[in-house]
Amino acid sequence: MKKFILPLLSSLAVFWPSVPQALAATDIYANYAELSSHYKQGTDYTIETQSKPNDVLILAIHGGRIEKGTDQLAKAIAQDDYSYYIFKANIYKDTNNDDRNDLHLTASHYDEPTALQMTAQKNRIVSLHGAKGTEKIVYMGGLNQNLMSNLSERLTAAGFRVENAPDNLNGNHPENIANKNRILQGAQMELTTAQRDELLNDSAKMQKFADAVRAAISASSSHPDGRTYEFGSDNFSNSIWLNGGNPFYLTGDDYLKGVQSPIDPSQKEKIRFDFYDQNGKLVLSHSAEAVGHKRFSYSTGLPTGYYKIKIVNVSGHPSWIYGGLVY
């Protein structure tokens, strides 16, 4: 398997560390189903999407009256050639009196079905958030070190202050929606109130920021872990042979990873990965089972050789799946 070492955020300018705060403390709702049972889409909140055929998605799940400016910035970055997903709160309620809009769902709990499927289809994810702060700072987080490093480098070169995100904002939780893409790693940027205010009040600054992010995305690999065979289906109920049933030359270090979900997220779904040797003998099976969506990552652990791989929908519920074989 071809691999390369990704640089950490070595290009960051050096500043005395600041102490940022997320916009508040506690969510009112545990997931999107709860939230949408209390608020009406199209009135209390809107979901805006743009779908393009490349592998880039810009996320702003706290737009509108949750973390102001993130939705405008998402569109400025996406322009007319990147996909975007925006959840935009049209109302403000603060039941806990903690400066957090009740319509806020933390990124690791954000499971709105359209957002999950759009994210799973893409490789390069940039998720935009807001943090409190009177200094103009961009806090960089996520799991995609290649993309994070490029974002930090390009934004710093454009004159923006970038710092490593603190633990409470670092976006490295596996269940963070930014990390539920095809390669299970994305980038998350938390912009302070002061930084977002500057962008909203200065269109030239907004454009400069967006251009730097776009340049960073262009410079980043779609497959930071090395050679990858991508696979996916919008809707399957039976089975899929990878590579049309042709074999892959695999080692024990090679692995499958991605995201799968029943189209009806309330259903329990089981997906199985079957590996066959050159004689057609089943030599290994891995299963991914959950209610709703699930990330998966499986090392083959197989002796070096040629193998065919079949994905089987064991439960039979119409499902989607997007992933890659890193080999």
C-alpha positions as MATLAB code, in Angstrom:
seq = 'MKKFILPLLSSLAVFWPSVPQALAATDIYANYAELSSHYKQGTDYTIETQSKPNDVLILAIHGGRIEKGTDQLAKAIAQDDYSYYIFKANIYKDTNNDDRNDLHLTASHYDEPTALQMTAQKNRIVSLHGAKGTEKIVYMGGLNQNLMSNLSERLTAAGFRVENAPDNLNGNHPENIANKNRILQGAQMELTTAQRDELLNDSAKMQKFADAVRAAISASSSHPDGRTYEFGSDNFSNSIWLNGGNPFYLTGDDYLKGVQSPIDPSQKEKIRFDFYDQNGKLVLSHSAEAVGHKRFSYSTGLPTGYYKIKIVNVSGHPSWIYGGLVY';
ca = [
       0.000    0.000    0.000;
       1.383    3.391   -0.928;
       1.595    5.737    2.015;
       3.026    9.140    2.770;
       3.442   11.114    5.951;
       1.221   14.131    6.291;
       2.622   17.349    7.724;
       1.107   18.712   10.894;
       0.177   22.340   11.211;
       3.810   23.371   10.963;
       3.085   26.437    8.893;
       1.099   28.214   11.572;
       2.235   31.631   12.660;
       3.281   31.681   16.299;
       1.060   33.543   18.746;
       0.496   33.457   22.464;
      -2.322   30.994   22.946;
      -5.786   32.414   23.494;
      -8.640   30.788   25.335;
     -11.608   30.517   22.970;
     -15.086   29.456   23.931;
     -17.705   27.670   21.934;
     -20.832   29.736   21.568;
     -22.421   27.911   24.502;
     -22.570   24.822   26.651;
     -25.491   22.437   26.284;
     -27.731   21.361   23.414;
     -31.478   21.174   23.998;
     -31.992   18.340   21.510;
     -30.022   15.118   21.170;
     -30.395   14.758   17.407;
     -32.105   16.094   14.312;
     -35.244   13.988   14.790;
     -35.879   15.640   18.157;
     -35.143   19.117   16.837;
     -37.369   18.733   13.779;
     -40.262   17.524   15.947;
     -40.259   20.896   17.724;
     -39.435   23.278   14.880;
     -40.734   23.606   11.339;
     -38.427   23.427    8.346;
     -39.002   26.328    5.984;
     -40.242   28.567    8.786;
     -38.085   28.175   11.895;
     -35.091   26.971    9.924;
     -34.063   26.288    6.363;
     -31.721   23.766    4.797;
     -29.903   24.977    1.704;
     -27.819   22.739   -0.531;
     -25.825   22.895   -3.723;
     -24.639   19.660   -5.289;
     -21.691   19.553   -7.686;
     -19.921   16.520   -9.183;
     -16.488   17.049   -7.568;
     -15.380   15.640   -4.201;
     -15.570   18.881   -2.165;
     -18.260   19.852    0.351;
     -18.494   23.013    2.443;
     -20.563   22.542    5.609;
     -22.240   25.225    7.724;
     -24.516   23.382   10.144;
     -24.870   26.398   12.468;
     -25.864   29.094   10.012;
     -28.266   31.976   10.426;
     -29.008   32.891   14.025;
     -26.819   30.189   15.545;
     -23.282   31.170   14.520;
     -23.703   34.215   12.316;
     -21.721   34.527    9.145;
     -20.938   30.856    8.689;
     -23.626   30.393    6.040;
     -22.484   33.442    4.054;
     -18.892   32.245    4.230;
     -19.873   28.759    3.051;
     -21.441   30.212   -0.087;
     -18.479   32.523   -0.674;
     -16.128   29.530   -0.585;
     -18.336   27.186   -2.604;
     -19.156   29.711   -5.340;
     -20.815   27.804   -8.179;
     -18.474   24.808   -8.389;
     -18.292   23.279   -4.881;
     -21.128   21.529   -3.087;
     -22.427   23.065    0.111;
     -24.826   22.173    2.895;
     -26.238   24.872    5.172;
     -28.557   24.599    8.162;
     -29.830   28.112    8.806;
     -31.782   29.055   11.930;
     -34.366   31.767   11.240;
     -35.352   32.192   14.888;
     -33.491   32.557   18.161;
     -34.498   30.768   21.362;
     -32.283   30.296   24.411;
     -34.096   28.069   26.905;
     -30.955   27.453   28.985;
     -29.940   31.130   29.087;
     -26.447   30.099   28.031;
     -26.132   32.113   24.793;
     -26.753   29.029   22.662;
     -29.627   28.933   20.221;
     -31.925   25.981   20.955;
     -31.606   24.997   17.283;
     -27.913   24.246   17.771;
     -26.921   20.588   17.340;
     -23.312   19.878   18.161;
     -21.315   18.520   15.227;
     -20.917   15.013   16.683;
     -24.720   14.723   17.022;
     -25.644   16.321   13.704;
     -27.460   13.573   11.813;
     -29.855   15.304    9.425;
     -30.199   12.709    6.612;
     -29.352   14.963    3.660;
     -26.238   16.248    5.415;
     -25.074   12.714    6.210;
     -25.437   11.465    2.658;
     -23.904   14.555    1.046;
     -20.938   14.340    3.414;
     -20.452   10.597    2.864;
     -20.166   11.127   -0.895;
     -17.250   13.559   -0.630;
     -13.548   13.360    0.234;
     -12.537   16.946    1.000;
     -14.756   18.454    3.710;
     -14.439   21.932    5.214;
     -16.847   22.552    8.100;
     -17.376   26.139    9.298;
     -18.247   27.074   12.878;
     -18.270   30.084   15.167;
     -16.591   30.576   18.542;
     -16.732   33.468   20.978;
     -13.789   35.830   20.893;
     -12.901   39.502   20.595;
      -9.650   38.713   18.765;
      -9.718   37.822   15.074;
      -8.673   34.158   15.060;
      -9.379   31.019   13.033;
      -9.080   27.853   15.133;
      -8.079   24.887   12.990;
      -9.243   21.362   13.787;
     -10.350   18.076   12.282;
      -8.707   14.799   11.320;
      -7.483   15.523    7.777;
      -3.966   16.752    8.520;
      -3.173   17.340    4.854;
      -6.162   19.630    4.345;
      -5.746   21.313    7.743;
      -2.099   22.092    7.034;
      -2.906   23.576    3.634;
      -5.735   25.665    5.068;
      -3.491   27.008    7.809;
      -0.700   27.811    5.375;
      -2.898   29.603    2.821;
      -4.918   31.549    5.390;
      -1.779   32.640    7.225;
      -0.225   33.766    3.941;
      -3.395   35.766    3.241;
      -2.968   37.639    6.523;
      -5.369   35.752    8.781;
      -4.402   34.544   12.232;
      -4.649   30.762   12.580;
      -4.209   28.724   15.742;
      -4.612   25.078   16.638;
      -8.079   24.532   18.042;
      -8.280   23.728   21.767;
      -9.722   20.399   22.852;
     -13.321   21.596   23.091;
     -13.262   22.901   19.513;
     -10.814   20.613   17.757;
     -13.272   18.702   15.559;
     -11.417   15.409   15.907;
     -14.263   13.288   17.277;
     -14.911   10.406   14.848;
     -18.654   11.151   15.013;
     -18.181   14.801   14.029;
     -20.034   15.185   10.751;
     -16.894   16.612    9.146;
     -15.287   13.183    9.685;
     -18.182   11.140    8.301;
     -17.075   11.488    4.715;
     -15.774    8.835    2.345;
     -12.267    8.976    3.836;
     -13.401    9.494    7.480;
     -11.440   12.705    7.921;
     -12.295   16.349    7.362;
     -11.268   19.851    8.447;
     -13.155   22.086   10.867;
     -12.582   25.818   11.264;
     -13.914   27.804   14.216;
     -13.945   31.538   13.502;
     -14.213   33.915   16.434;
     -16.982   36.495   16.596;
     -14.474   39.230   15.783;
     -13.195   37.351   12.739;
     -16.686   36.674   11.415;
     -17.725   40.289   11.985;
     -14.749   41.459    9.954;
     -15.644   39.186    7.051;
     -19.309   40.196    7.132;
     -18.442   43.895    7.167;
     -15.693   43.788    4.533;
     -16.534   42.052    1.255;
     -12.918   42.236    0.096;
     -11.791   40.412    3.246;
     -14.525   37.830    2.778;
     -13.347   37.203   -0.781;
      -9.719   37.010    0.323;
     -10.606   34.452    2.984;
     -12.688   32.401    0.552;
      -9.941   32.470   -2.082;
      -7.386   31.228    0.456;
      -9.651   28.343    1.477;
     -10.287   27.404   -2.154;
      -6.558   27.439   -2.881;
      -5.965   25.170    0.115;
      -8.636   22.731   -1.031;
      -7.118   22.611   -4.522;
      -3.693   21.880   -3.037;
      -5.004   19.022   -0.872;
      -5.158   15.361   -1.782;
      -8.465   13.590   -2.255;
      -6.762   10.459   -0.912;
      -4.370   11.524    1.863;
      -3.871    7.929    3.026;
      -2.558    6.792   -0.350;
      -3.914    4.860   -3.331;
      -7.655    4.315   -2.930;
     -10.307    2.505   -4.927;
     -13.553    4.404   -4.358;
     -16.942    2.713   -4.275;
     -20.473    3.781   -3.559;
     -24.162    3.349   -4.208;
     -27.075    5.725   -3.680;
     -29.516    2.857   -3.245;
     -28.827   -0.861   -3.008;
     -30.698   -3.737   -1.396;
     -28.748   -6.815   -2.470;
     -25.009   -6.900   -3.162;
     -22.248   -5.098   -5.042;
     -18.984   -6.486   -6.402;
     -16.140   -4.007   -6.126;
     -14.201   -3.395   -9.333;
     -16.823   -5.337  -11.280;
     -15.770   -8.552   -9.562;
     -12.148   -8.238  -10.666;
      -9.541   -9.030   -8.002;
      -7.360   -6.631   -6.031;
      -3.793   -7.392   -5.000;
      -3.967   -6.902   -1.232;
      -1.733   -7.093    1.816;
      -2.666   -7.480    5.465;
      -2.235   -3.729    6.017;
      -4.821   -2.712    3.425;
      -8.228   -1.612    4.651;
     -11.778   -0.583    3.815;
     -13.376    2.537    5.255;
     -16.429    4.697    4.702;
     -19.993    5.364    5.806;
     -23.208    3.392    5.273;
     -26.855    3.959    6.196;
     -30.338    2.683    5.435;
     -32.287    5.245    3.440;
     -34.811    5.189    6.274;
     -32.501    6.132    9.176;
     -34.840    4.567   11.745;
     -34.175    1.080   10.374;
     -31.544   -1.310   11.668;
     -29.119   -2.151    8.921;
     -26.378   -4.743    8.487;
     -23.770   -4.586    5.749;
     -21.209   -7.359    5.226;
     -17.915   -7.288    3.332;
     -16.949  -10.679    1.879;
     -13.448  -11.461    0.595;
     -12.914  -14.329   -1.875;
      -9.611  -15.828   -2.992;
      -8.739  -16.635   -6.612;
     -10.500  -19.999   -6.313;
     -13.767  -18.345   -5.329;
     -13.474  -19.451   -1.705;
     -14.858  -17.116    0.963;
     -11.900  -16.370    3.247;
     -13.035  -13.368    5.319;
     -16.198  -11.475    6.281;
     -16.593   -8.161    8.112;
     -19.977   -6.782    9.209;
     -21.182   -3.255    9.996;
     -24.479   -3.157   11.871;
     -26.336   -0.208   13.394;
     -29.589    1.691   13.551;
     -29.111    4.527   11.107;
     -25.750    5.575    9.703;
     -22.446    3.971   10.659;
     -18.797    4.627    9.976;
     -16.732    1.551    9.158;
     -13.003    0.857    8.982;
     -11.654   -2.672    8.610;
      -8.103   -3.875    8.064;
      -8.055   -6.995    5.894;
      -5.345   -8.825    7.843;
      -5.134  -11.169    4.862;
      -2.049  -12.907    3.496;
      -0.694  -11.037    0.482;
      -2.496  -12.090   -2.662;
      -5.395  -11.491   -5.044;
      -8.911  -11.137   -3.646;
     -12.375  -10.245   -4.863;
     -14.604   -8.165   -2.592;
     -18.391   -8.199   -2.394;
     -20.570   -5.881   -0.299;
     -23.738   -7.634    0.862;
     -26.824   -5.870    2.210;
     -27.747   -8.493    4.792;
     -30.858   -6.734    6.109;
     -32.181   -5.964    2.646;
     -33.368   -2.451    3.500;
     -32.704    0.074    0.719;
     -29.407    1.670    1.730;
     -26.598    3.910    0.613;
     -22.882    3.317    1.065;
     -19.761    5.314    0.157;
     -16.218    4.324    0.933;
     -12.801    3.364   -0.289;
     -10.341    0.495   -0.332;
      -6.905    1.808    0.641;
      -4.358   -0.586   -0.839;
];
